[in-house]
């Protein structure tokens, strides 16, 4: 054996040795049976949002099913014993029933549903009695939560701010009239006077997200956050779930407000927390940090408010720290100052001494705890991707658990059981028939001695003595990561089932590897991250089972951008698949909605030298690789013009190319039949270049 072969074999074996570190016992189940197929994405039931009753006896959760023929989905609420056992349907209809929330006395479950046309709040009992409708607000109701004493309910509704100071009946009538007038009018023009006039895939139409409070048994709601400002984040980037909370005594409401003048919510990230006295109406600002603050949570004993905070204004991917505000002393300190990861949605222990939260770590998302003393973060649940934590009186953690080989199930971790065990088995029968090779975690060296993590997903029945085409898949963000989790849009196991080895690198800019690693992509989109990706490819082609000729690259969002950058900078792939990727930095800045993102990542076109240094359109003269492009008309984040410009350049240069255009999709392809077309088009295109 030559020295080169020894090095290659060692790298190959080292990758396999890391496998056991990335999987829970549930995920290590054998995978006999057939390869995964597109239809399995629609057969799988989608579990989410576990909610434990305050008495610790029950878990309510949501299960969504796909009706491909109707090109839609349906979600229902189920309930099961917290110790495990048989689940029963709690609230179901042909429409959407979701967001279950228990009353403090465990007698009621509040939820939202559009079973009667629009989203309204309902409540039912644990035995599944006929639901009682609580709201009829014309602007719909969502995100319902209970006050801690069970006497009131808070919810969110998008209303016209000019009517928000009026009595509810009048305000609701005026909002209804305005919506009906717009719907009936033959003129569909909009008059726009400020930015953030549309978002992701929807027009804002000058509405604001306000919080309403109403009696728990029904009655007239009151807009408690009137005015021309959102009372919850209008961007999912700054939301961690229900972004407002009642104090334990029911007298206060803490909420997260969006930036206000002289800041613009389009280019500022300065969200702040406010405290509203529900008795007097007095409102005071809790945070004055110029970066983002949010997701306030009162401790059960009322002593503290915990919340998340970033440090750098304008940077959406800055580290989220867990802050603790002492209500008596009126002092604030960080509990995770020395924890080099971003805290996600946290929950208090029932004794108010500890908080639990998910945070990414090395391409997984464990669960962690920290005491109110601070800086004593402890890993509680290992591996895979875990979220939506609930805590029982005896300290049991109930949470959503998902891996690369299995969609979400509800798990429970008791005592020191760091692995956790499944409470639900919603998809067991489906996946018992599917063969999935376990993902392999490995690292490779890059510029400056940096180590970069990468997942390998091999096809079913993988034979290390064989030769397999390679698909090099780049994630979006760019401040995101390929985690040990499941996806219904870009599913590595499904791609591998086409007969490919799928490589999923987490280069610079990826989250879960420390904030310095995250920071090293900003203003450098085609620099070190591109070097990382090329070093990863160099490593892959040394593996004996990789066909060094039959290689393709694919990616969406930032991954789509990187595909466009690859097109002008490397000819190492037979074909490239680019979904919703930025092509021209200048045009993209002018039409995207969250301008804070472009300004942090690239600058401002008329102020920043070399603003477009890494813009793919500047390198169109180098284009040569066949490309499949995908774009949605309703993508307001990376608007459709980016894809059309790239397609024009490819066609004009005579390069084999195809554009898959969706008039009814945004940044993601969500409708079932559209998803099926997306997958078949992508897989047929790849087969034309990678299959023998």
Beta strands, then each sheet from edge to edge (+ up, - down):
strand 1: 34-35
strand 2: 46-52
strand 3: 58-67
strand 4: 72-81
strand 5: 88-91
strand 6: 97-102
strand 7: 109-113
strand 8: 120-124
strand 9: 132-133
strand 10: 142-146
strand 11: 152-160
strand 12: 198-199
strand 13: 202-203
strand 14: 207-215
strand 15: 222-223
strand 16: 244-246
strand 17: 252-257
strand 18: 272-277
strand 19: 283-285
strand 20: 293-298
strand 21: 304-309
strand 22: 321-326
strand 23: 331-334
strand 24: 346-348
strand 25: 354-361
strand 26: 364-371
strand 27: 378-381
strand 28: 385-391
strand 29: 397-402
strand 30: 409-413
strand 31: 421-422
strand 32: 434-435
strand 33: 440-445
strand 34: 451-457
strand 35: 468-474
strand 36: 500-506
strand 37: 546-556
strand 38: 575-579
strand 39: 626-632
strand 40: 657-662
sheet 1: 1+ 32+
sheet 2: 2+ 3- 4+ 5-
sheet 3: 6+ 7- 8+ 9-
sheet 4: 10+ 11- 14+ 15-
sheet 5: 12+ 13-
sheet 6: 16+ 17- 18+ 19-
sheet 7: 20+ 21- 22+ 23-
sheet 8: 24+ 25- 26+ 27-
sheet 9: 28+ 29- 30+ 31-
sheet 10: 33+ 34- 36+ 35+ 37+ 38+ 39+ 40+
end
